[in-house]
Amino acid sequence: MPRGPKGEQRPADVIGNAVKIMRIATGEESEDYGPSPAAQGKDPSAVALGKKGGAARAKGLSAARRKAIAKAAAKERWRR
């Protein structure tokens, strides 16, 4: 089953997905996105720090190093 932008499960077919969205919009079904990180046993402060990690790493790198990393990543993607 495909997942939406926030990880929620949606029907694979177009009509089923439209019906699900209509039911959510009219209030017949709740739009629950699954368990929160805290409910999964994760520390909320650690989750917040993890979301900041990529930006903090990019801020600490020089432009030349970021460019080298991007080139290596692109080369690896195209190699496949």
Secondary structure as GFF3:
##gff-version 3
##sequence-region A 1 80
A	DSSP	alpha_helix	14	26	.	.	.	ID=ss1
A	DSSP	alpha_helix	44	60	.	.	.	ID=ss2
A	DSSP	alpha_helix	63	79	.	.	.	ID=ss3
###
